Amino acid sequence: MSWLVGAALASLAAAFLVVRIFDHIVSGVRDTVAGTAARAGLFVGTWTAVTTATGMRDFAKRIRNLRQGNRGIGRRINALRKDKGG
């Protein structure tokens, strides 16, 4: 669960930062319905993007470790075959 908490906190911080930047760039639209919808969309979109990127990075790391483990097992099997003369 620690990977989920870390990803959620990073996503939350990034989403707040993006919304704050949006508020400073487009200050006149902030109190309108369209501005509120845009802020919500930016927040959700940023949250999703950061969480997905974090998850894909962790997934790629796990796949890399799995492939390295498979190579090691393959080498052991090949060594056993050579030792038995087969």
Sequence and secondary structure as in RCSB ss.txt:
>XXXX:A:sequence
MSWLVGAALASLAAAFLVVRIFDHIVSGVRDTVAGTAARAGLFVGTWTAVTTATGMRDFAKRIRNLRQGNRGIGR
RINALRKDKGG
>XXXX:A:secstr
 HHHHHHHHHHHHHHHHHHHHHHHHS TTTTSHHHHHHHHHHHHHHHHHHHHHHHHHHHHHHHHHHHHHHHHHHH
HHHHHHHHHT 
